[in-house]
Amino acid sequence: MTWPGPAFTAVQIPPVPERLRYADKIMMIGSCFAEHIANRLDQYKYEILQNPYGILYNPVSMAESLRRIAVKKYYTAGELVYHDGLYHSLDHHGSYSGLNEGMVLDFINETIDSAYAHLSNSQFIFISPGTTWVYQYNPTGRIVGNCHKIPQTHFTKFKLTLKKRSNLLKRYIN
């Protein structure tokens, strides 16, 4: 018996009206896919900013990060959580965590400044969500981008329906 080969669906992709140029500034945000593509574009010497909050997977966290960057809304100490000897932002990847609260805030807020400058001049923004599953931090009710190994009992996990995604994204963007 021979295997017939992989099944596939042919998809017609219309040409895009604008193509990337080397002079364009590009921002990529989202999953590890966004990071891999950004790394490839960087190798080809495009001016690119990738994941200014670190890797994010859910669309609500991505929308919130873009909103905060667009209005330069800085983080405060009250938005950090302390767990296992480190200060964390639940909106950021673990690479933004640290031992010193002030240094963590400075790093996060300096990143917002540089991301704002880049975003203000970007011709393209690519968004690559990886999931519709989200974690809501019970003490605040906010959807988070990273749980930082905080016990699961502090979070409620749920899947965003299309309607819920639309409503949450509207709330975060407006």
C-alpha positions as CSV (number, residue, x, y, z in Angstrom):
1,M,0.0,0.0,0.0
2,T,1.4,3.4,-0.9
3,W,0.7,6.6,0.9
4,P,-1.1,9.1,-1.3
5,G,1.0,12.1,0.1
6,P,-0.1,14.9,2.3
7,A,-3.5,16.5,1.8
8,F,-3.6,20.2,1.3
9,T,-5.9,23.0,0.3
10,A,-4.8,25.4,-2.4
11,V,-5.3,29.0,-1.2
12,Q,-5.1,31.9,-3.6
13,I,-3.4,34.9,-1.9
14,P,-3.9,38.2,-3.7
15,P,-0.9,40.4,-4.2
16,V,-0.4,43.0,-1.4
17,P,-0.7,46.6,-2.5
18,E,2.5,47.6,-0.8
19,R,5.7,45.6,-0.4
20,L,8.4,45.9,2.2
21,R,11.3,48.2,1.3
22,Y,14.7,48.4,3.0
23,A,13.8,52.0,4.0
24,D,10.7,50.9,5.9
25,K,10.6,50.6,9.7
26,I,8.8,47.5,10.8
27,M,7.4,46.3,14.1
28,M,6.7,42.7,14.8
29,I,4.7,41.6,17.9
30,G,3.4,38.3,19.0
31,S,4.4,34.7,19.3
32,C,7.7,33.0,18.6
33,F,6.8,33.0,14.9
34,A,6.9,36.8,15.0
35,E,10.4,36.5,16.6
36,H,11.7,34.1,14.0
37,I,10.4,36.2,11.1
38,A,11.8,39.4,12.7
39,N,15.2,37.7,13.1
40,R,15.2,36.7,9.4
41,L,14.3,40.3,8.4
42,D,17.0,41.6,10.7
43,Q,19.5,39.3,8.9
44,Y,18.5,41.0,5.7
45,K,19.2,44.4,7.3
46,Y,15.6,45.7,7.6
47,E,15.0,48.2,10.4
48,I,12.9,46.1,12.7
49,L,11.7,46.2,16.3
50,Q,10.6,42.8,17.6
51,N,8.4,42.0,20.6
52,P,9.0,45.1,22.8
53,Y,7.3,43.2,25.6
54,G,8.9,39.9,24.8
55,I,7.0,37.0,23.3
56,L,3.3,37.3,23.7
57,Y,0.7,34.7,22.6
58,N,-2.8,36.1,23.2
59,P,-4.3,38.9,21.2
60,V,-5.6,40.8,24.3
61,S,-2.0,41.2,25.7
62,M,-0.7,42.2,22.3
63,A,-3.4,44.9,22.0
64,E,-2.7,46.2,25.5
65,S,1.0,46.4,24.8
66,L,0.4,48.3,21.6
67,R,-2.0,50.7,23.3
68,R,0.4,51.4,26.1
69,I,3.2,52.0,23.7
70,A,1.1,54.3,21.5
71,V,0.2,56.5,24.5
72,K,3.5,56.1,26.3
73,K,1.8,54.8,29.4
74,Y,4.6,53.9,31.8
75,Y,4.5,51.2,34.4
76,T,4.5,51.9,38.1
77,A,5.6,49.8,41.1
78,G,2.0,48.9,41.8
79,E,1.8,47.0,38.6
80,L,4.7,44.7,39.4
81,V,4.3,41.5,41.4
82,Y,7.0,40.0,43.6
83,H,7.4,36.2,43.3
84,D,10.3,33.9,44.0
85,G,12.7,36.7,44.7
86,L,12.0,38.6,41.5
87,Y,9.9,41.6,40.4
88,H,7.7,40.7,37.4
89,S,5.4,42.5,35.1
90,L,2.5,40.2,34.2
91,D,2.4,41.9,30.8
92,H,6.0,41.1,29.9
93,H,8.2,38.1,29.1
94,G,10.4,36.9,32.0
95,S,13.4,38.6,30.4
96,Y,12.0,41.8,31.9
97,S,12.0,40.4,35.5
98,G,14.7,41.3,38.0
99,L,15.9,41.6,41.5
100,N,15.5,45.3,41.8
101,E,12.1,46.9,41.4
102,G,13.5,50.2,40.2
103,M,15.7,48.7,37.6
104,V,12.8,46.5,36.3
105,L,10.6,49.6,36.0
106,D,13.4,51.6,34.3
107,F,14.0,48.8,31.8
108,I,10.3,48.4,31.0
109,N,9.7,52.2,30.7
110,E,12.8,52.7,28.6
111,T,11.6,50.0,26.3
112,I,8.2,51.8,26.0
113,D,10.1,55.0,25.0
114,S,12.1,53.3,22.3
115,A,9.1,51.3,21.1
116,Y,7.1,54.5,20.9
117,A,9.7,56.1,18.7
118,H,9.9,53.1,16.4
119,L,6.1,52.6,16.3
120,S,5.6,56.3,15.5
121,N,7.7,55.9,12.3
122,S,6.8,52.3,11.4
123,Q,5.3,51.7,7.9
124,F,4.3,48.1,8.8
125,I,3.2,46.3,12.0
126,F,2.9,42.6,11.9
127,I,0.9,40.9,14.6
128,S,1.2,37.1,15.2
129,P,-1.1,35.8,17.9
130,G,-0.5,32.2,19.0
131,T,-3.6,31.3,21.0
132,T,-7.0,32.3,22.1
133,W,-6.4,30.9,25.6
134,V,-5.9,33.6,28.1
135,Y,-5.0,33.8,31.8
136,Q,-6.8,36.3,34.0
137,Y,-5.0,37.3,37.2
138,N,-7.6,36.9,39.9
139,P,-6.4,39.7,42.2
140,T,-6.9,42.4,39.5
141,G,-9.1,40.7,36.9
142,R,-6.6,41.6,34.1
143,I,-5.6,39.3,31.3
144,V,-1.9,38.7,31.5
145,G,0.8,38.0,28.9
146,N,2.9,35.9,31.3
147,C,2.2,34.0,34.5
148,H,5.9,33.8,35.6
149,K,5.3,30.4,37.4
150,I,3.1,32.0,39.9
151,P,0.8,29.3,41.3
152,Q,-2.1,28.4,39.0
153,T,-4.6,29.2,41.8
154,H,-3.9,33.0,41.2
155,F,-5.3,32.7,37.6
156,T,-8.4,31.7,35.8
157,K,-7.8,30.2,32.4
158,F,-10.4,30.5,29.6
159,K,-10.6,30.5,25.9
160,L,-11.7,33.7,24.1
161,T,-14.7,33.3,21.8
162,L,-14.7,35.4,18.7
163,K,-17.3,37.7,20.3
164,K,-15.3,37.9,23.6
165,R,-12.1,38.6,21.7
166,S,-13.8,41.5,19.8
167,N,-15.2,43.0,23.0
168,L,-12.0,42.7,24.9
169,L,-9.9,44.1,22.1
170,K,-12.3,47.0,21.7
171,R,-12.0,47.7,25.5
172,Y,-8.2,47.5,25.4
173,I,-7.8,49.6,22.2
174,N,-10.2,52.4,23.1
